[in-house]
Amino acid sequence: MAEQGSAGNGSTGPSGADDQVPIQAKILSQYIKDLSFENPNVRKLIANPGDQPNLKVEVNVGAERIDSDLFETWIDFKATATNNLGTIYVLETVYAGLLKIESIPEPALEPFLLISGPTMIFPFLRRLVSDVTREGGFPPLLLDPIDFGALYARRQQQRTQVSGKASA
């Protein structure tokens, strides 16, 4: 496959927009930063399971630079199941990944860390949530895929609205 910007002799031509180095990112490690599972009404639920549960799920993402090309990205996840008898369970976890990212322009860094980073580690969080709820004595909570791009866009829109109100 021919490269764009090639001068034909293996050297590249004058630098321009076509000579961008591709972003290189790899997960060095992934881990649970925090995990809590509460099953406060297990005795009541064994005697009488009650109504169908209502499930409330909250998802947030974050990231920070650890070193020049080393970054941590994380998903902060909380699920609360309740019914007419009270709280069934509360699961809270922060699942993170340590990423080495090279050749990324600074303006692309934040979107990459808050969209692509969480997208890469999400399948492992999904499995963790399923396993913990199952081991807690409940049917596994199977998370639907999350559109981290839409979450990022919503966050940016909220920032714009807040800064617009502050300057008014």
MODELLER restraints for C-alpha pairs under 7 A, 6 or more apart:
rsr = mdl.restraints
at = mdl.atoms
rsr.add(forms.Gaussian(group=physical.xy_distance, feature=features.Distance(at['CA:4:A'], at['CA:18:A']), mean=6.56, stdev=0.5))
rsr.add(forms.Gaussian(group=physical.xy_distance, feature=features.Distance(at['CA:5:A'], at['CA:12:A']), mean=5.66, stdev=0.5))
rsr.add(forms.Gaussian(group=physical.xy_distance, feature=features.Distance(at['CA:5:A'], at['CA:13:A']), mean=5.39, stdev=0.5))
rsr.add(forms.Gaussian(group=physical.xy_distance, feature=features.Distance(at['CA:5:A'], at['CA:18:A']), mean=6.46, stdev=0.5))
rsr.add(forms.Gaussian(group=physical.xy_distance, feature=features.Distance(at['CA:5:A'], at['CA:19:A']), mean=6.37, stdev=0.5))
rsr.add(forms.Gaussian(group=physical.xy_distance, feature=features.Distance(at['CA:6:A'], at['CA:12:A']), mean=4.62, stdev=0.5))
rsr.add(forms.Gaussian(group=physical.xy_distance, feature=features.Distance(at['CA:6:A'], at['CA:13:A']), mean=5.74, stdev=0.5))
rsr.add(forms.Gaussian(group=physical.xy_distance, feature=features.Distance(at['CA:7:A'], at['CA:13:A']), mean=5.29, stdev=0.5))
rsr.add(forms.Gaussian(group=physical.xy_distance, feature=features.Distance(at['CA:21:A'], at['CA:103:A']), mean=6.31, stdev=0.5))
rsr.add(forms.Gaussian(group=physical.xy_distance, feature=features.Distance(at['CA:22:A'], at['CA:103:A']), mean=6.61, stdev=0.5))
rsr.add(forms.Gaussian(group=physical.xy_distance, feature=features.Distance(at['CA:23:A'], at['CA:102:A']), mean=6.01, stdev=0.5))
rsr.add(forms.Gaussian(group=physical.xy_distance, feature=features.Distance(at['CA:23:A'], at['CA:103:A']), mean=5.04, stdev=0.5))
rsr.add(forms.Gaussian(group=physical.xy_distance, feature=features.Distance(at['CA:23:A'], at['CA:104:A']), mean=5.35, stdev=0.5))
rsr.add(forms.Gaussian(group=physical.xy_distance, feature=features.Distance(at['CA:24:A'], at['CA:101:A']), mean=5.68, stdev=0.5))
rsr.add(forms.Gaussian(group=physical.xy_distance, feature=features.Distance(at['CA:24:A'], at['CA:102:A']), mean=5.12, stdev=0.5))
rsr.add(forms.Gaussian(group=physical.xy_distance, feature=features.Distance(at['CA:24:A'], at['CA:103:A']), mean=6.41, stdev=0.5))
rsr.add(forms.Gaussian(group=physical.xy_distance, feature=features.Distance(at['CA:25:A'], at['CA:99:A']), mean=6.64, stdev=0.5))
rsr.add(forms.Gaussian(group=physical.xy_distance, feature=features.Distance(at['CA:25:A'], at['CA:100:A']), mean=5.56, stdev=0.5))
rsr.add(forms.Gaussian(group=physical.xy_distance, feature=features.Distance(at['CA:25:A'], at['CA:101:A']), mean=4.35, stdev=0.5))
rsr.add(forms.Gaussian(group=physical.xy_distance, feature=features.Distance(at['CA:25:A'], at['CA:102:A']), mean=6.37, stdev=0.5))
rsr.add(forms.Gaussian(group=physical.xy_distance, feature=features.Distance(at['CA:26:A'], at['CA:99:A']), mean=5.64, stdev=0.5))
rsr.add(forms.Gaussian(group=physical.xy_distance, feature=features.Distance(at['CA:26:A'], at['CA:100:A']), mean=5.49, stdev=0.5))
rsr.add(forms.Gaussian(group=physical.xy_distance, feature=features.Distance(at['CA:26:A'], at['CA:101:A']), mean=6.72, stdev=0.5))
rsr.add(forms.Gaussian(group=physical.xy_distance, feature=features.Distance(at['CA:27:A'], at['CA:97:A']), mean=6.57, stdev=0.5))
rsr.add(forms.Gaussian(group=physical.xy_distance, feature=features.Distance(at['CA:27:A'], at['CA:98:A']), mean=5.86, stdev=0.5))
rsr.add(forms.Gaussian(group=physical.xy_distance, feature=features.Distance(at['CA:27:A'], at['CA:99:A']), mean=4.59, stdev=0.5))
rsr.add(forms.Gaussian(group=physical.xy_distance, feature=features.Distance(at['CA:27:A'], at['CA:100:A']), mean=6.50, stdev=0.5))
rsr.add(forms.Gaussian(group=physical.xy_distance, feature=features.Distance(at['CA:28:A'], at['CA:98:A']), mean=5.47, stdev=0.5))
rsr.add(forms.Gaussian(group=physical.xy_distance, feature=features.Distance(at['CA:28:A'], at['CA:99:A']), mean=5.63, stdev=0.5))
rsr.add(forms.Gaussian(group=physical.xy_distance, feature=features.Distance(at['CA:28:A'], at['CA:100:A']), mean=6.70, stdev=0.5))
rsr.add(forms.Gaussian(group=physical.xy_distance, feature=features.Distance(at['CA:29:A'], at['CA:97:A']), mean=5.65, stdev=0.5))
rsr.add(forms.Gaussian(group=physical.xy_distance, feature=features.Distance(at['CA:29:A'], at['CA:98:A']), mean=5.10, stdev=0.5))
rsr.add(forms.Gaussian(group=physical.xy_distance, feature=features.Distance(at['CA:30:A'], at['CA:96:A']), mean=5.56, stdev=0.5))
rsr.add(forms.Gaussian(group=physical.xy_distance, feature=features.Distance(at['CA:30:A'], at['CA:97:A']), mean=4.10, stdev=0.5))
rsr.add(forms.Gaussian(group=physical.xy_distance, feature=features.Distance(at['CA:30:A'], at['CA:98:A']), mean=6.11, stdev=0.5))
rsr.add(forms.Gaussian(group=physical.xy_distance, feature=features.Distance(at['CA:31:A'], at['CA:95:A']), mean=5.96, stdev=0.5))
rsr.add(forms.Gaussian(group=physical.xy_distance, feature=features.Distance(at['CA:31:A'], at['CA:96:A']), mean=5.45, stdev=0.5))
rsr.add(forms.Gaussian(group=physical.xy_distance, feature=features.Distance(at['CA:31:A'], at['CA:97:A']), mean=6.36, stdev=0.5))
rsr.add(forms.Gaussian(group=physical.xy_distance, feature=features.Distance(at['CA:32:A'], at['CA:94:A']), mean=6.14, stdev=0.5))
rsr.add(forms.Gaussian(group=physical.xy_distance, feature=features.Distance(at['CA:32:A'], at['CA:95:A']), mean=4.65, stdev=0.5))
rsr.add(forms.Gaussian(group=physical.xy_distance, feature=features.Distance(at['CA:32:A'], at['CA:96:A']), mean=6.26, stdev=0.5))
rsr.add(forms.Gaussian(group=physical.xy_distance, feature=features.Distance(at['CA:33:A'], at['CA:94:A']), mean=5.34, stdev=0.5))
rsr.add(forms.Gaussian(group=physical.xy_distance, feature=features.Distance(at['CA:33:A'], at['CA:95:A']), mean=5.76, stdev=0.5))
rsr.add(forms.Gaussian(group=physical.xy_distance, feature=features.Distance(at['CA:33:A'], at['CA:96:A']), mean=6.53, stdev=0.5))
rsr.add(forms.Gaussian(group=physical.xy_distance, feature=features.Distance(at['CA:34:A'], at['CA:93:A']), mean=5.18, stdev=0.5))
rsr.add(forms.Gaussian(group=physical.xy_distance, feature=features.Distance(at['CA:34:A'], at['CA:94:A']), mean=5.01, stdev=0.5))
rsr.add(forms.Gaussian(group=physical.xy_distance, feature=features.Distance(at['CA:35:A'], at['CA:92:A']), mean=5.77, stdev=0.5))
rsr.add(forms.Gaussian(group=physical.xy_distance, feature=features.Distance(at['CA:35:A'], at['CA:93:A']), mean=4.30, stdev=0.5))
rsr.add(forms.Gaussian(group=physical.xy_distance, feature=features.Distance(at['CA:35:A'], at['CA:94:A']), mean=6.61, stdev=0.5))
rsr.add(forms.Gaussian(group=physical.xy_distance, feature=features.Distance(at['CA:36:A'], at['CA:91:A']), mean=5.76, stdev=0.5))
rsr.add(forms.Gaussian(group=physical.xy_distance, feature=features.Distance(at['CA:36:A'], at['CA:92:A']), mean=5.14, stdev=0.5))
rsr.add(forms.Gaussian(group=physical.xy_distance, feature=features.Distance(at['CA:36:A'], at['CA:93:A']), mean=6.27, stdev=0.5))
rsr.add(forms.Gaussian(group=physical.xy_distance, feature=features.Distance(at['CA:37:A'], at['CA:90:A']), mean=5.72, stdev=0.5))
rsr.add(forms.Gaussian(group=physical.xy_distance, feature=features.Distance(at['CA:37:A'], at['CA:91:A']), mean=4.55, stdev=0.5))
rsr.add(forms.Gaussian(group=physical.xy_distance, feature=features.Distance(at['CA:37:A'], at['CA:92:A']), mean=6.50, stdev=0.5))
rsr.add(forms.Gaussian(group=physical.xy_distance, feature=features.Distance(at['CA:38:A'], at['CA:89:A']), mean=5.41, stdev=0.5))
rsr.add(forms.Gaussian(group=physical.xy_distance, feature=features.Distance(at['CA:38:A'], at['CA:90:A']), mean=5.12, stdev=0.5))
rsr.add(forms.Gaussian(group=physical.xy_distance, feature=features.Distance(at['CA:38:A'], at['CA:91:A']), mean=6.53, stdev=0.5))
rsr.add(forms.Gaussian(group=physical.xy_distance, feature=features.Distance(at['CA:39:A'], at['CA:88:A']), mean=6.13, stdev=0.5))
rsr.add(forms.Gaussian(group=physical.xy_distance, feature=features.Distance(at['CA:39:A'], at['CA:89:A']), mean=4.64, stdev=0.5))
rsr.add(forms.Gaussian(group=physical.xy_distance, feature=features.Distance(at['CA:39:A'], at['CA:90:A']), mean=6.83, stdev=0.5))
rsr.add(forms.Gaussian(group=physical.xy_distance, feature=features.Distance(at['CA:40:A'], at['CA:87:A']), mean=6.84, stdev=0.5))
rsr.add(forms.Gaussian(group=physical.xy_distance, feature=features.Distance(at['CA:40:A'], at['CA:88:A']), mean=6.84, stdev=0.5))
rsr.add(forms.Gaussian(group=physical.xy_distance, feature=features.Distance(at['CA:40:A'], at['CA:89:A']), mean=6.76, stdev=0.5))
rsr.add(forms.Gaussian(group=physical.xy_distance, feature=features.Distance(at['CA:41:A'], at['CA:87:A']), mean=6.68, stdev=0.5))
rsr.add(forms.Gaussian(group=physical.xy_distance, feature=features.Distance(at['CA:41:A'], at['CA:88:A']), mean=6.17, stdev=0.5))
rsr.add(forms.Gaussian(group=physical.xy_distance, feature=features.Distance(at['CA:50:A'], at['CA:83:A']), mean=6.77, stdev=0.5))
rsr.add(forms.Gaussian(group=physical.xy_distance, feature=features.Distance(at['CA:50:A'], at['CA:84:A']), mean=6.32, stdev=0.5))
rsr.add(forms.Gaussian(group=physical.xy_distance, feature=features.Distance(at['CA:50:A'], at['CA:85:A']), mean=6.22, stdev=0.5))
rsr.add(forms.Gaussian(group=physical.xy_distance, feature=features.Distance(at['CA:51:A'], at['CA:83:A']), mean=5.76, stdev=0.5))
rsr.add(forms.Gaussian(group=physical.xy_distance, feature=features.Distance(at['CA:51:A'], at['CA:84:A']), mean=6.05, stdev=0.5))
rsr.add(forms.Gaussian(group=physical.xy_distance, feature=features.Distance(at['CA:52:A'], at['CA:83:A']), mean=6.38, stdev=0.5))
rsr.add(forms.Gaussian(group=physical.xy_distance, feature=features.Distance(at['CA:53:A'], at['CA:81:A']), mean=5.90, stdev=0.5))
rsr.add(forms.Gaussian(group=physical.xy_distance, feature=features.Distance(at['CA:53:A'], at['CA:82:A']), mean=5.29, stdev=0.5))
rsr.add(forms.Gaussian(group=physical.xy_distance, feature=features.Distance(at['CA:53:A'], at['CA:83:A']), mean=4.74, stdev=0.5))
rsr.add(forms.Gaussian(group=physical.xy_distance, feature=features.Distance(at['CA:54:A'], at['CA:81:A']), mean=5.51, stdev=0.5))
rsr.add(forms.Gaussian(group=physical.xy_distance, feature=features.Distance(at['CA:54:A'], at['CA:82:A']), mean=5.24, stdev=0.5))
rsr.add(forms.Gaussian(group=physical.xy_distance, feature=features.Distance(at['CA:54:A'], at['CA:83:A']), mean=5.97, stdev=0.5))
rsr.add(forms.Gaussian(group=physical.xy_distance, feature=features.Distance(at['CA:55:A'], at['CA:79:A']), mean=6.81, stdev=0.5))
rsr.add(forms.Gaussian(group=physical.xy_distance, feature=features.Distance(at['CA:55:A'], at['CA:80:A']), mean=5.70, stdev=0.5))
rsr.add(forms.Gaussian(group=physical.xy_distance, feature=features.Distance(at['CA:55:A'], at['CA:81:A']), mean=4.47, stdev=0.5))
rsr.add(forms.Gaussian(group=physical.xy_distance, feature=features.Distance(at['CA:55:A'], at['CA:82:A']), mean=6.59, stdev=0.5))
rsr.add(forms.Gaussian(group=physical.xy_distance, feature=features.Distance(at['CA:56:A'], at['CA:79:A']), mean=5.63, stdev=0.5))
rsr.add(forms.Gaussian(group=physical.xy_distance, feature=features.Distance(at['CA:56:A'], at['CA:80:A']), mean=5.19, stdev=0.5))
rsr.add(forms.Gaussian(group=physical.xy_distance, feature=features.Distance(at['CA:56:A'], at['CA:81:A']), mean=6.45, stdev=0.5))
rsr.add(forms.Gaussian(group=physical.xy_distance, feature=features.Distance(at['CA:57:A'], at['CA:78:A']), mean=5.71, stdev=0.5))
rsr.add(forms.Gaussian(group=physical.xy_distance, feature=features.Distance(at['CA:57:A'], at['CA:79:A']), mean=4.46, stdev=0.5))
rsr.add(forms.Gaussian(group=physical.xy_distance, feature=features.Distance(at['CA:57:A'], at['CA:80:A']), mean=6.55, stdev=0.5))
rsr.add(forms.Gaussian(group=physical.xy_distance, feature=features.Distance(at['CA:58:A'], at['CA:77:A']), mean=5.81, stdev=0.5))
rsr.add(forms.Gaussian(group=physical.xy_distance, feature=features.Distance(at['CA:58:A'], at['CA:78:A']), mean=5.11, stdev=0.5))
rsr.add(forms.Gaussian(group=physical.xy_distance, feature=features.Distance(at['CA:58:A'], at['CA:79:A']), mean=6.46, stdev=0.5))
rsr.add(forms.Gaussian(group=physical.xy_distance, feature=features.Distance(at['CA:59:A'], at['CA:75:A']), mean=6.89, stdev=0.5))
rsr.add(forms.Gaussian(group=physical.xy_distance, feature=features.Distance(at['CA:59:A'], at['CA:76:A']), mean=5.74, stdev=0.5))
rsr.add(forms.Gaussian(group=physical.xy_distance, feature=features.Distance(at['CA:59:A'], at['CA:77:A']), mean=4.77, stdev=0.5))
rsr.add(forms.Gaussian(group=physical.xy_distance, feature=features.Distance(at['CA:59:A'], at['CA:78:A']), mean=6.61, stdev=0.5))
rsr.add(forms.Gaussian(group=physical.xy_distance, feature=features.Distance(at['CA:60:A'], at['CA:75:A']), mean=5.85, stdev=0.5))
rsr.add(forms.Gaussian(group=physical.xy_distance, feature=features.Distance(at['CA:60:A'], at['CA:76:A']), mean=5.02, stdev=0.5))
rsr.add(forms.Gaussian(group=physical.xy_distance, feature=features.Distance(at['CA:60:A'], at['CA:77:A']), mean=6.62, stdev=0.5))
rsr.add(forms.Gaussian(group=physical.xy_distance, feature=features.Distance(at['CA:61:A'], at['CA:74:A']), mean=5.62, stdev=0.5))
rsr.add(forms.Gaussian(group=physical.xy_distance, feature=features.Distance(at['CA:61:A'], at['CA:75:A']), mean=4.55, stdev=0.5))
rsr.add(forms.Gaussian(group=physical.xy_distance, feature=features.Distance(at['CA:61:A'], at['CA:76:A']), mean=5.87, stdev=0.5))
rsr.add(forms.Gaussian(group=physical.xy_distance, feature=features.Distance(at['CA:61:A'], at['CA:114:A']), mean=6.31, stdev=0.5))
rsr.add(forms.Gaussian(group=physical.xy_distance, feature=features.Distance(at['CA:62:A'], at['CA:73:A']), mean=5.77, stdev=0.5))
rsr.add(forms.Gaussian(group=physical.xy_distance, feature=features.Distance(at['CA:62:A'], at['CA:74:A']), mean=5.40, stdev=0.5))
rsr.add(forms.Gaussian(group=physical.xy_distance, feature=features.Distance(at['CA:62:A'], at['CA:75:A']), mean=6.68, stdev=0.5))
rsr.add(forms.Gaussian(group=physical.xy_distance, feature=features.Distance(at['CA:62:A'], at['CA:114:A']), mean=6.30, stdev=0.5))
rsr.add(forms.Gaussian(group=physical.xy_distance, feature=features.Distance(at['CA:63:A'], at['CA:72:A']), mean=5.42, stdev=0.5))
rsr.add(forms.Gaussian(group=physical.xy_distance, feature=features.Distance(at['CA:63:A'], at['CA:73:A']), mean=4.14, stdev=0.5))
rsr.add(forms.Gaussian(group=physical.xy_distance, feature=features.Distance(at['CA:63:A'], at['CA:74:A']), mean=6.16, stdev=0.5))
rsr.add(forms.Gaussian(group=physical.xy_distance, feature=features.Distance(at['CA:63:A'], at['CA:113:A']), mean=6.16, stdev=0.5))
rsr.add(forms.Gaussian(group=physical.xy_distance, feature=features.Distance(at['CA:63:A'], at['CA:114:A']), mean=6.72, stdev=0.5))
rsr.add(forms.Gaussian(group=physical.xy_distance, feature=features.Distance(at['CA:64:A'], at['CA:71:A']), mean=5.75, stdev=0.5))
rsr.add(forms.Gaussian(group=physical.xy_distance, feature=features.Distance(at['CA:64:A'], at['CA:72:A']), mean=5.45, stdev=0.5))
rsr.add(forms.Gaussian(group=physical.xy_distance, feature=features.Distance(at['CA:64:A'], at['CA:73:A']), mean=6.64, stdev=0.5))
rsr.add(forms.Gaussian(group=physical.xy_distance, feature=features.Distance(at['CA:65:A'], at['CA:71:A']), mean=4.46, stdev=0.5))
rsr.add(forms.Gaussian(group=physical.xy_distance, feature=features.Distance(at['CA:65:A'], at['CA:72:A']), mean=6.43, stdev=0.5))
rsr.add(forms.Gaussian(group=physical.xy_distance, feature=features.Distance(at['CA:66:A'], at['CA:72:A']), mean=6.71, stdev=0.5))
rsr.add(forms.Gaussian(group=physical.xy_distance, feature=features.Distance(at['CA:69:A'], at['CA:100:A']), mean=5.62, stdev=0.5))
rsr.add(forms.Gaussian(group=physical.xy_distance, feature=features.Distance(at['CA:69:A'], at['CA:101:A']), mean=5.38, stdev=0.5))
rsr.add(forms.Gaussian(group=physical.xy_distance, feature=features.Distance(at['CA:69:A'], at['CA:102:A']), mean=6.13, stdev=0.5))
rsr.add(forms.Gaussian(group=physical.xy_distance, feature=features.Distance(at['CA:70:A'], at['CA:99:A']), mean=5.76, stdev=0.5))
rsr.add(forms.Gaussian(group=physical.xy_distance, feature=features.Distance(at['CA:70:A'], at['CA:100:A']), mean=4.67, stdev=0.5))
rsr.add(forms.Gaussian(group=physical.xy_distance, feature=features.Distance(at['CA:70:A'], at['CA:101:A']), mean=6.43, stdev=0.5))
rsr.add(forms.Gaussian(group=physical.xy_distance, feature=features.Distance(at['CA:71:A'], at['CA:98:A']), mean=5.78, stdev=0.5))
rsr.add(forms.Gaussian(group=physical.xy_distance, feature=features.Distance(at['CA:71:A'], at['CA:99:A']), mean=5.13, stdev=0.5))
rsr.add(forms.Gaussian(group=physical.xy_distance, feature=features.Distance(at['CA:71:A'], at['CA:100:A']), mean=6.35, stdev=0.5))
rsr.add(forms.Gaussian(group=physical.xy_distance, feature=features.Distance(at['CA:72:A'], at['CA:96:A']), mean=6.74, stdev=0.5))
rsr.add(forms.Gaussian(group=physical.xy_distance, feature=features.Distance(at['CA:72:A'], at['CA:97:A']), mean=5.67, stdev=0.5))
rsr.add(forms.Gaussian(group=physical.xy_distance, feature=features.Distance(at['CA:72:A'], at['CA:98:A']), mean=4.58, stdev=0.5))
rsr.add(forms.Gaussian(group=physical.xy_distance, feature=features.Distance(at['CA:72:A'], at['CA:99:A']), mean=6.06, stdev=0.5))
rsr.add(forms.Gaussian(group=physical.xy_distance, feature=features.Distance(at['CA:73:A'], at['CA:96:A']), mean=5.60, stdev=0.5))
rsr.add(forms.Gaussian(group=physical.xy_distance, feature=features.Distance(at['CA:73:A'], at['CA:97:A']), mean=5.45, stdev=0.5))
rsr.add(forms.Gaussian(group=physical.xy_distance, feature=features.Distance(at['CA:73:A'], at['CA:98:A']), mean=6.61, stdev=0.5))
rsr.add(forms.Gaussian(group=physical.xy_distance, feature=features.Distance(at['CA:73:A'], at['CA:113:A']), mean=6.15, stdev=0.5))
rsr.add(forms.Gaussian(group=physical.xy_distance, feature=features.Distance(at['CA:73:A'], at['CA:117:A']), mean=5.96, stdev=0.5))
rsr.add(forms.Gaussian(group=physical.xy_distance, feature=features.Distance(at['CA:73:A'], at['CA:118:A']), mean=6.65, stdev=0.5))
rsr.add(forms.Gaussian(group=physical.xy_distance, feature=features.Distance(at['CA:74:A'], at['CA:94:A']), mean=6.55, stdev=0.5))
rsr.add(forms.Gaussian(group=physical.xy_distance, feature=features.Distance(at['CA:74:A'], at['CA:95:A']), mean=5.50, stdev=0.5))
rsr.add(forms.Gaussian(group=physical.xy_distance, feature=features.Distance(at['CA:74:A'], at['CA:96:A']), mean=4.01, stdev=0.5))
rsr.add(forms.Gaussian(group=physical.xy_distance, feature=features.Distance(at['CA:74:A'], at['CA:97:A']), mean=6.24, stdev=0.5))
rsr.add(forms.Gaussian(group=physical.xy_distance, feature=features.Distance(at['CA:74:A'], at['CA:118:A']), mean=6.41, stdev=0.5))
rsr.add(forms.Gaussian(group=physical.xy_distance, feature=features.Distance(at['CA:75:A'], at['CA:94:A']), mean=5.61, stdev=0.5))
rsr.add(forms.Gaussian(group=physical.xy_distance, feature=features.Distance(at['CA:75:A'], at['CA:95:A']), mean=5.35, stdev=0.5))
rsr.add(forms.Gaussian(group=physical.xy_distance, feature=features.Distance(at['CA:75:A'], at['CA:96:A']), mean=6.34, stdev=0.5))
rsr.add(forms.Gaussian(group=physical.xy_distance, feature=features.Distance(at['CA:75:A'], at['CA:118:A']), mean=6.34, stdev=0.5))
rsr.add(forms.Gaussian(group=physical.xy_distance, feature=features.Distance(at['CA:76:A'], at['CA:93:A']), mean=6.06, stdev=0.5))
rsr.add(forms.Gaussian(group=physical.xy_distance, feature=features.Distance(at['CA:76:A'], at['CA:94:A']), mean=4.44, stdev=0.5))
rsr.add(forms.Gaussian(group=physical.xy_distance, feature=features.Distance(at['CA:76:A'], at['CA:95:A']), mean=6.64, stdev=0.5))
rsr.add(forms.Gaussian(group=physical.xy_distance, feature=features.Distance(at['CA:77:A'], at['CA:92:A']), mean=5.76, stdev=0.5))
rsr.add(forms.Gaussian(group=physical.xy_distance, feature=features.Distance(at['CA:77:A'], at['CA:93:A']), mean=5.33, stdev=0.5))
rsr.add(forms.Gaussian(group=physical.xy_distance, feature=features.Distance(at['CA:77:A'], at['CA:94:A']), mean=6.12, stdev=0.5))
rsr.add(forms.Gaussian(group=physical.xy_distance, feature=features.Distance(at['CA:78:A'], at['CA:91:A']), mean=5.59, stdev=0.5))
rsr.add(forms.Gaussian(group=physical.xy_distance, feature=features.Distance(at['CA:78:A'], at['CA:92:A']), mean=4.38, stdev=0.5))
rsr.add(forms.Gaussian(group=physical.xy_distance, feature=features.Distance(at['CA:78:A'], at['CA:93:A']), mean=6.47, stdev=0.5))
rsr.add(forms.Gaussian(group=physical.xy_distance, feature=features.Distance(at['CA:79:A'], at['CA:90:A']), mean=5.80, stdev=0.5))
rsr.add(forms.Gaussian(group=physical.xy_distance, feature=features.Distance(at['CA:79:A'], at['CA:91:A']), mean=5.17, stdev=0.5))
rsr.add(forms.Gaussian(group=physical.xy_distance, feature=features.Distance(at['CA:79:A'], at['CA:92:A']), mean=6.55, stdev=0.5))
rsr.add(forms.Gaussian(group=physical.xy_distance, feature=features.Distance(at['CA:80:A'], at['CA:89:A']), mean=5.92, stdev=0.5))
rsr.add(forms.Gaussian(group=physical.xy_distance, feature=features.Distance(at['CA:80:A'], at['CA:90:A']), mean=4.52, stdev=0.5))
rsr.add(forms.Gaussian(group=physical.xy_distance, feature=features.Distance(at['CA:80:A'], at['CA:91:A']), mean=6.47, stdev=0.5))
rsr.add(forms.Gaussian(group=physical.xy_distance, feature=features.Distance(at['CA:81:A'], at['CA:87:A']), mean=6.13, stdev=0.5))
rsr.add(forms.Gaussian(group=physical.xy_distance, feature=features.Distance(at['CA:81:A'], at['CA:88:A']), mean=5.28, stdev=0.5))
rsr.add(forms.Gaussian(group=physical.xy_distance, feature=features.Distance(at['CA:81:A'], at['CA:89:A']), mean=5.36, stdev=0.5))
rsr.add(forms.Gaussian(group=physical.xy_distance, feature=features.Distance(at['CA:81:A'], at['CA:90:A']), mean=6.48, stdev=0.5))
rsr.add(forms.Gaussian(group=physical.xy_distance, feature=features.Distance(at['CA:82:A'], at['CA:88:A']), mean=5.06, stdev=0.5))
rsr.add(forms.Gaussian(group=physical.xy_distance, feature=features.Distance(at['CA:95:A'], at['CA:125:A']), mean=6.35, stdev=0.5))
rsr.add(forms.Gaussian(group=physical.xy_distance, feature=features.Distance(at['CA:97:A'], at['CA:121:A']), mean=6.57, stdev=0.5))
rsr.add(forms.Gaussian(group=physical.xy_distance, feature=features.Distance(at['CA:114:A'], at['CA:152:A']), mean=6.77, stdev=0.5))
rsr.add(forms.Gaussian(group=physical.xy_distance, feature=features.Distance(at['CA:115:A'], at['CA:148:A']), mean=5.01, stdev=0.5))
rsr.add(forms.Gaussian(group=physical.xy_distance, feature=features.Distance(at['CA:115:A'], at['CA:149:A']), mean=5.42, stdev=0.5))
rsr.add(forms.Gaussian(group=physical.xy_distance, feature=features.Distance(at['CA:115:A'], at['CA:152:A']), mean=6.78, stdev=0.5))
rsr.add(forms.Gaussian(group=physical.xy_distance, feature=features.Distance(at['CA:119:A'], at['CA:148:A']), mean=6.74, stdev=0.5))
rsr.add(forms.Gaussian(group=physical.xy_distance, feature=features.Distance(at['CA:126:A'], at['CA:142:A']), mean=6.88, stdev=0.5))
rsr.add(forms.Gaussian(group=physical.xy_distance, feature=features.Distance(at['CA:126:A'], at['CA:143:A']), mean=5.96, stdev=0.5))
rsr.add(forms.Gaussian(group=physical.xy_distance, feature=features.Distance(at['CA:129:A'], at['CA:141:A']), mean=6.39, stdev=0.5))
rsr.add(forms.Gaussian(group=physical.xy_distance, feature=features.Distance(at['CA:130:A'], at['CA:140:A']), mean=4.58, stdev=0.5))
rsr.add(forms.Gaussian(group=physical.xy_distance, feature=features.Distance(at['CA:130:A'], at['CA:141:A']), mean=4.85, stdev=0.5))
rsr.add(forms.Gaussian(group=physical.xy_distance, feature=features.Distance(at['CA:130:A'], at['CA:142:A']), mean=5.71, stdev=0.5))
rsr.add(forms.Gaussian(group=physical.xy_distance, feature=features.Distance(at['CA:131:A'], at['CA:140:A']), mean=6.53, stdev=0.5))
rsr.add(forms.Gaussian(group=physical.xy_distance, feature=features.Distance(at['CA:133:A'], at['CA:139:A']), mean=6.69, stdev=0.5))
rsr.add(forms.Gaussian(group=physical.xy_distance, feature=features.Distance(at['CA:133:A'], at['CA:140:A']), mean=5.22, stdev=0.5))
rsr.add(forms.Gaussian(group=physical.xy_distance, feature=features.Distance(at['CA:133:A'], at['CA:141:A']), mean=6.16, stdev=0.5))
rsr.add(forms.Gaussian(group=physical.xy_distance, feature=features.Distance(at['CA:134:A'], at['CA:140:A']), mean=4.58, stdev=0.5))
